[in-house]
Amino acid sequence: MILKLRRVFEVNGERVSFDYPLPADSIESLKSKGVNTPIMASGEALNRAGVVELNAFVRFKAQHECDRCLTEFEREYDLNFTHTLVTRSYTDDDELIVCENYELDLDELLTGDILLSFPTKILCREDCKGLCPVCGKDLNKGDCPHC
């Protein structure tokens, strides 16, 4: 979704809202992370005293395989993102999102935000015990004579 922001940048107090499904099944990088349902995205871009801020909320489910015990599970994600938008940047500040021609590709921005929010190690639960290194038994289901 392309967000048109000319009026927001030009008028103090102006805002534009969005509420739409981001089609995760057509974005390969999200499919590879187990996201197989539409991502519900909502939020707004608001000009406060000449500074345009984007606030976004996304909700989705993802199928994962635990990195310790290999159990498959589903997790629901509710994520919030905030960005400062500019029409051009005079610095190397990675925190600023440049909106060329007063437009913002929300799909691209939110996809990047979602990918960066995934943990490096995905666990079925925080206290997952993993597998026995000798026999491969799932230690979450009981003790093993090897461990």
C-alpha positions in Angstrom: 0.0 0.0 0.0 1.3 3.4 -1.0 0.5 6.1 1.6 0.1 9.6 0.0 1.5 12.1 2.5 1.8 15.5 0.7 -1.0 17.1 2.8 0.3 15.6 6.0 3.8 17.1 5.4 2.4 20.5 4.4 -0.4 21.0 7.1 0.4 21.1 10.8 -2.0 18.8 12.7 -3.0 16.8 9.5 -3.2 13.1 9.7 -3.8 10.1 7.4 -4.9 6.7 8.8 -4.6 3.3 7.4 -6.2 -0.1 8.1 -5.6 -2.9 5.7 -4.4 -6.6 5.4 -0.8 -6.9 4.3 -0.8 -10.1 2.1 2.0 -12.1 3.7 1.5 -15.0 1.4 2.9 -13.0 -1.5 6.0 -11.8 0.4 8.6 -14.6 0.3 10.7 -13.3 3.2 7.6 -13.5 5.5 6.5 -16.9 4.2 10.0 -18.3 5.1 9.5 -17.1 8.7 6.2 -19.1 8.9 3.8 -16.2 8.4 1.0 -17.7 6.5 -2.0 -15.5 7.3 -2.7 -12.0 6.3 -1.1 -9.4 8.5 -3.6 -6.9 9.8 -1.9 -3.4 9.7 -3.3 -0.2 11.1 -2.1 3.2 12.3 -1.6 6.7 11.2 0.9 9.3 10.0 0.5 12.6 12.0 2.1 16.0 11.6 2.9 17.5 15.0 4.6 20.9 14.9 6.1 20.1 11.5 7.4 16.6 12.5 5.6 13.7 10.8 5.5 10.6 12.8 4.2 7.2 11.7 2.6 4.9 14.3 1.8 1.4 13.1 0.3 -1.7 14.7 0.4 -5.2 13.1 -1.2 -8.4 14.2 -0.6 -11.9 12.7 0.1 -15.5 13.4 3.1 -17.5 12.4 3.9 -21.3 12.4 7.3 -22.0 13.9 9.5 -25.0 14.7 11.2 -24.7 18.1 15.0 -24.3 17.7 15.6 -26.5 20.8 13.0 -29.3 20.7 11.8 -29.1 17.1 8.1 -29.0 18.1 5.9 -27.2 15.7 3.7 -24.4 17.3 1.8 -21.3 16.4 2.4 -17.9 17.9 0.4 -14.7 17.6 2.3 -11.5 17.3 1.1 -8.0 18.2 3.7 -5.4 17.3 3.9 -1.6 17.4 6.3 0.5 15.3 7.0 4.2 15.3 9.0 6.1 12.6 9.9 9.7 11.9 9.2 10.5 8.3 11.0 13.2 6.2 10.9 14.3 2.6 14.7 14.3 2.4 17.6 13.7 4.8 20.7 15.7 5.2 22.3 13.1 7.6 23.1 9.4 7.6 20.5 8.9 10.4 19.0 5.4 9.8 16.1 6.3 12.1 14.6 8.7 9.6 12.4 7.3 6.8 12.6 9.3 3.6 9.4 9.7 1.7 10.3 10.6 -1.8 7.5 12.5 -3.7 5.6 12.5 -0.4 4.8 8.8 -0.7 5.6 5.9 1.6 5.5 2.2 0.6 3.9 0.8 3.8 4.2 -2.9 2.7 8.0 -2.6 2.3 8.5 -0.7 5.6 6.3 -3.0 7.7 7.8 -6.1 6.1 11.2 -4.9 7.2 9.9 -4.0 10.7 8.3 -7.4 11.1 11.4 -9.3 9.9 13.6 -7.3 12.3 11.3 -8.0 15.2 11.6 -11.8 15.1 13.9 -13.3 17.7 17.1 -14.9 16.6 16.2 -18.1 18.5 12.6 -19.1 18.3 11.4 -21.3 21.2 8.1 -23.0 21.9 8.3 -21.7 25.4 10.9 -19.8 27.4 12.0 -22.7 29.6 12.2 -25.3 26.7 14.6 -28.1 27.7 15.3 -29.2 24.2 16.3 -32.7 23.1 18.6 -35.2 24.7 22.0 -35.0 22.8 22.4 -38.8 23.0 19.0 -40.3 22.1 17.0 -37.3 20.9 14.2 -37.6 23.4 12.1 -34.4 24.0 13.1 -33.4 27.5 10.0 -31.3 27.9 8.0 -34.6 28.0 10.1 -36.3 30.7 13.5 -37.2 31.9 15.9 -39.3 30.0 18.5 -41.8 31.4 21.3 -40.0 29.5 20.7 -36.5 30.9 
